[in-house]
């Protein structure tokens, strides 16, 4: 589960959706602990970004301000919708399959019609604050399982006139406060319910997702140098159809 989280967290294919489907394949019941485990192992993925981008997060104040501004819309909407998301959405496999499928189609169509402008923003510190707010709203759409936080942020950034590599890196940075807030909130609400053994399981998951996320981030940065996101769109469609045929139909 942690390896799946680490690899898929920063790719535009939805880590939450993949975790839900992986749990189904492994015949794991959607208990409160499993839901919290799926959220908390994001902590390892967060650390991988901090290790790779510590300068932008801790030294470059201009970049940090824009990350915080973009995080605020997601934080507000996340707090408002927290109970609905965890109670009703994080166990809806049909919803995940539909969002994977439709998201894949949307990603392919977008890449076929999108043309990057020459004056697109290519500096993280030059992203306008208004654009940062919009990016936060785009990211909030990914509260629906299967949408993909990175896909929503990246596509939103491309629409708003940010260069591909720049918005991919911004999506990495924006993941840090977003995933950290989700993890802390969930652990705060549910930590008292867990046994020592379960806490050790969370620790193992943390380590595995950290290593996997490092590999996922480095892969995506190399991939976007010469490719569009169409292959990820094709993968989303194929994965949704295959899962439906094998495990649902």
Buried (B, 14 or more C-beta within 10 A) or exposed (E): BBBBBBBBBBBBBBBBBBBBBBBBEEEBEBEEBBBBBBBBBBBBBBBBBBEBBEEBBEEBEEBBBBBBBBBEBBBEBBEEBBEEBBEEBBBBBEBBBBBBBBBBBBBBEBBEEEEEEEEBBEEBEEBBEEBBBBBBBBBBBBBBBBBBBBBBBBBBBBBBBBBBEBBBBBBBBBBBBBBBBBBBBBBEBBBEEBEEEEEEBBEEBBBBBBBBBBEBBEEBBEBBEEEBBBEBBBBBBEBBBEBBEEEEE
